[in-house]
Amino acid sequence: MSGPGLWQDPHGMYRKLRQEYGSVAPILLDGDIPAWFVLGYREVHHVTANDQMFARDSRRWHAWDRIPPDWPLMPFVGYQPSVMFTEGPEHRRRAGAISDALAAVDQFELRAQAERIADRLVDDFAGVGEAELMADYAHRLPSLVVARLFGLPEEETPDLVRDLAGSLDGGEGAVEAYLRVRDTMARLLRRKRERPGADVPSRLLVHPAELAEEELIQDMLVVMAAAQQPTANWIGNTLRLMLTDDRFALTLSGGRRSVGQALNEVLWEDTPTQNFIGRWAVRSTVLGGQKIKAGDLLVLGLSAANTDPQVRPDSHAGAAGNSAHMSFSHGEHRCPYPAPELAEVIARAAIEVLLDRLPDVHLSVPTRELVWRDSVWMRGLENLPVEFTPAYVG
């Protein structure tokens, strides 16, 4: 489950696995650690809908004696007192607090903030006539918006963005990057205890769920990670689609109607979180014709499920207006409401402002030269270089 063939052409690998194994395939993770890869839409739906059979507490894993402390995927599987590893009533308590804190965000004000930040970022390169939209725009915008939602000082966001990316890619240095993000959340929490504000950490501090200190740190880390990197890649992947696909490029200069379609199609075809680790079998069972033993690790193939030919024989058919994708997972452990809505507000504002400000923007390299990030877990571009007519910034 590694190598350039995977991140440059993941759908090709999914096809090969389906041909050989069906909807559930045996795989090897870093260090040749065995796991099951769930490719089928129905199978991913079944696993995510059955928490009592396929649970989130990683302490059930029977392979811990083979896992070194510095394993690159430790940030994903190492048990932490975060909402990610809770189950049953405890999970509902923690996830409910997060949902309440996010539901208090005014989506109209969020849209206005995202537009103001987008305009400011475009101002930085509009007069030059060229830009690298991943570094200059797609990664910066959600981090600045989310920093405001968290009451995080803007000067701290560049390091946080770097560390979030490093921890989510799961490569060398992932553990250290994760620990730095955790320290940032702990410092932020201390500041909010002293000076609360109209922000997500302050709401969590006074929530009736009465989250403990470590619970707050871990859950803030989860929300921050889920908000920044996936949203940045959603923006980048959607811009790539609109700049390379004639179905969208034909109306690029004036067709706001196509932005929503492009955002939704990306969730089906190039979803930012392409694979998710993991679930652990509570007891032995059969899934997709494979014998799953108690304690086995399952990796959810969210991107593979979205493009499952058993569900979508024509990859583009039914994508428009269809939100039954697995991009935000499913079941009790899906991305908590209203997080997907907030991410879409940010992503849509980012794309619409850019296209309004730079109506003739186009790629400055051939499409084949665009390179995907070296990550099994996240789907995003290394860079997205563009050119456009320089615009006067008053």
Solvent accessible surface area in square Angstrom, and as a share of the most:
residue,aa,sasa,rsa
1,M,36,0.16
2,S,87,0.56
3,G,23,0.22
4,P,90,0.56
5,G,53,0.51
6,L,5,0.03
7,W,40,0.14
8,Q,68,0.30
9,D,73,0.38
10,P,2,0.01
11,H,41,0.18
12,G,8,0.08
13,M,42,0.19
14,Y,1,0.01
15,R,135,0.49
16,K,143,0.61
17,L,25,0.12
18,R,41,0.15
19,Q,150,0.67
20,E,126,0.57
21,Y,81,0.31
22,G,31,0.30
23,S,27,0.18
24,V,0,0.00
25,A,0,0.00
26,P,59,0.37
27,I,17,0.08
28,L,93,0.46
29,L,10,0.05
30,D,61,0.31
31,G,66,0.63
32,D,91,0.47
33,I,6,0.03
34,P,61,0.38
35,A,7,0.05
36,W,42,0.15
37,F,0,0.00
38,V,0,0.00
39,L,0,0.00
40,G,1,0.01
41,Y,33,0.12
42,R,146,0.53
43,E,36,0.16
44,V,0,0.00
45,H,74,0.33
46,H,87,0.39
47,V,0,0.00
48,T,0,0.00
49,A,52,0.40
50,N,53,0.27
51,D,34,0.17
52,Q,159,0.70
53,M,34,0.15
54,F,2,0.01
55,A,3,0.02
56,R,4,0.01
57,D,21,0.11
58,S,0,0.00
59,R,149,0.55
60,R,89,0.33
61,W,9,0.03
62,H,106,0.47
63,A,6,0.05
64,W,74,0.26
65,D,132,0.68
66,R,128,0.47
67,I,18,0.09
68,P,61,0.38
69,P,119,0.75
70,D,105,0.54
71,W,7,0.02
72,P,38,0.24
73,L,1,0.01
74,M,39,0.17
75,P,28,0.18
76,F,35,0.15
77,V,0,0.00
78,G,9,0.09
79,Y,76,0.29
80,Q,56,0.25
81,P,49,0.31
82,S,3,0.02
83,V,10,0.06
84,M,57,0.26
85,F,11,0.05
86,T,13,0.08
87,E,52,0.23
88,G,24,0.23
89,P,101,0.64
90,E,63,0.28
91,H,9,0.04
92,R,128,0.47
93,R,80,0.29
94,R,4,0.01
95,A,19,0.15
96,G,28,0.27
97,A,0,0.00
98,I,4,0.02
99,S,24,0.15
100,D,78,0.41
101,A,2,0.02
102,L,11,0.05
103,A,56,0.44
104,A,56,0.44
105,V,15,0.09
106,D,81,0.42
107,Q,64,0.28
108,F,180,0.75
109,E,76,0.34
110,L,2,0.01
111,R,57,0.21
112,A,31,0.24
113,Q,34,0.15
114,A,0,0.00
115,E,56,0.25
116,R,123,0.45
117,I,2,0.01
118,A,0,0.00
119,D,53,0.27
120,R,92,0.33
121,L,0,0.00
122,V,0,0.00
123,D,56,0.29
124,D,91,0.47
125,F,12,0.05
126,A,0,0.00
127,G,48,0.46
128,V,96,0.55
129,G,11,0.10
130,E,99,0.44
131,A,13,0.10
132,E,44,0.20
133,L,0,0.00
134,M,1,0.00
135,A,58,0.45
136,D,50,0.26
137,Y,0,0.00
138,A,0,0.00
139,H,25,0.11
140,R,96,0.35
141,L,0,0.00
142,P,0,0.00
143,S,9,0.06
144,L,12,0.06
145,V,0,0.00
146,V,2,0.01
147,A,3,0.02
148,R,103,0.38
149,L,27,0.13
150,F,3,0.01
151,G,29,0.28
152,L,9,0.05
153,P,41,0.26
154,E,76,0.34
155,E,137,0.61
156,E,45,0.20
157,T,5,0.03
158,P,86,0.54
159,D,82,0.42
160,L,7,0.04
161,V,23,0.13
162,R,135,0.49
163,D,7,0.04
164,L,1,0.01
165,A,14,0.11
166,G,29,0.28
167,S,9,0.06
168,L,30,0.15
169,D,23,0.12
170,G,5,0.05
171,G,36,0.35
172,E,184,0.83
173,G,35,0.34
174,A,1,0.01
175,V,33,0.19
176,E,90,0.40
177,A,3,0.03
178,Y,22,0.08
179,L,90,0.45
180,R,107,0.39
181,V,2,0.01
182,R,59,0.21
183,D,68,0.35
184,T,13,0.08
185,M,0,0.00
186,A,11,0.08
187,R,101,0.37
188,L,0,0.00
189,L,0,0.00
190,R,129,0.47
191,R,60,0.22
192,K,22,0.09
193,R,126,0.46
194,E,128,0.57
195,R,151,0.55
196,P,94,0.59
197,G,39,0.38
198,A,100,0.77
199,D,6,0.03
200,V,2,0.01
201,P,0,0.00
202,S,7,0.05
203,R,60,0.22
204,L,1,0.00
205,L,38,0.19
206,V,122,0.70
207,H,33,0.15
208,P,115,0.73
209,A,17,0.13
210,E,146,0.65
211,L,15,0.08
212,A,57,0.44
213,E,77,0.34
214,E,57,0.25
215,E,25,0.11
216,L,3,0.01
217,I,9,0.04
218,Q,3,0.01
219,D,0,0.00
220,M,0,0.00
221,L,15,0.08
222,V,27,0.16
223,V,14,0.08
224,M,2,0.01
225,A,12,0.09
226,A,52,0.40
227,A,27,0.21
228,Q,1,0.00
229,Q,0,0.00
230,P,27,0.17
231,T,3,0.02
232,A,0,0.00
233,N,0,0.00
234,W,8,0.03
235,I,0,0.00
236,G,0,0.00
237,N,2,0.01
238,T,0,0.00
239,L,1,0.00
240,R,55,0.20
241,L,22,0.11
242,M,1,0.00
243,L,22,0.11
244,T,45,0.26
245,D,32,0.17
246,D,105,0.54
247,R,118,0.43
248,F,7,0.03
249,A,40,0.31
250,L,150,0.75
251,T,53,0.31
252,L,22,0.11
253,S,87,0.56
254,G,66,0.63
255,G,20,0.19
256,R,129,0.47
257,R,188,0.68
258,S,9,0.06
259,V,1,0.01
260,G,17,0.16
261,Q,77,0.34
262,A,0,0.00
263,L,2,0.01
264,N,24,0.12
265,E,12,0.05
266,V,4,0.02
267,L,10,0.05
268,W,4,0.01
269,E,29,0.13
270,D,22,0.12
271,T,1,0.01
272,P,7,0.04
273,T,30,0.17
274,Q,2,0.01
275,N,2,0.01
276,F,53,0.22
277,I,2,0.01
278,G,0,0.00
279,R,3,0.01
280,W,0,0.00
281,A,1,0.01
282,V,52,0.30
283,R,133,0.49
284,S,76,0.49
285,T,35,0.20
286,V,100,0.58
287,L,9,0.04
288,G,33,0.32
289,G,69,0.66
290,Q,36,0.16
291,K,165,0.70
292,I,2,0.01
293,K,139,0.59
294,A,49,0.38
295,G,6,0.06
296,D,16,0.08
297,L,2,0.01
298,L,0,0.00
299,V,0,0.00
300,L,2,0.01
301,G,0,0.00
302,L,4,0.02
303,S,3,0.02
304,A,0,0.00
305,A,1,0.00
306,N,0,0.00
307,T,26,0.15
308,D,6,0.03
309,P,65,0.41
310,Q,135,0.60
311,V,53,0.31
312,R,17,0.06
313,P,120,0.75
314,D,84,0.44
315,S,49,0.31
316,H,90,0.40
317,A,55,0.43
318,G,48,0.46
319,A,3,0.03
320,A,80,0.62
321,G,82,0.78
322,N,54,0.28
323,S,87,0.56
324,A,53,0.41
325,H,20,0.09
326,M,4,0.02
327,S,9,0.06
328,F,44,0.18
329,S,19,0.12
330,H,53,0.24
331,G,24,0.24
332,E,63,0.28
333,H,33,0.15
334,R,98,0.36
335,C,32,0.19
336,P,39,0.24
337,Y,141,0.54
338,P,3,0.02
339,A,21,0.16
340,P,21,0.13
341,E,76,0.34
342,L,10,0.05
343,A,16,0.13
344,E,62,0.28
345,V,27,0.15
346,I,6,0.03
347,A,0,0.00
348,R,73,0.27
349,A,0,0.00
350,A,0,0.00
351,I,0,0.00
352,E,12,0.05
353,V,15,0.08
354,L,0,0.00
355,L,14,0.07
356,D,78,0.40
357,R,66,0.24
358,L,2,0.01
359,P,67,0.42
360,D,67,0.35
361,V,3,0.02
362,H,90,0.40
363,L,27,0.14
364,S,45,0.29
365,V,45,0.26
366,P,56,0.35
367,T,62,0.36
368,R,205,0.75
369,E,93,0.42
370,L,14,0.07
371,V,68,0.39
372,W,17,0.06
373,R,46,0.17
374,D,85,0.44
375,S,2,0.01
376,V,18,0.10
377,W,9,0.03
378,M,8,0.04
379,R,16,0.06
380,G,0,0.00
381,L,1,0.00
382,E,81,0.36
383,N,59,0.30
384,L,0,0.00
385,P,28,0.18
386,V,1,0.01
387,E,71,0.32
388,F,11,0.05
389,T,88,0.51
390,P,79,0.50
391,A,31,0.24
392,Y,196,0.75
393,V,57,0.33
394,G,95,0.91
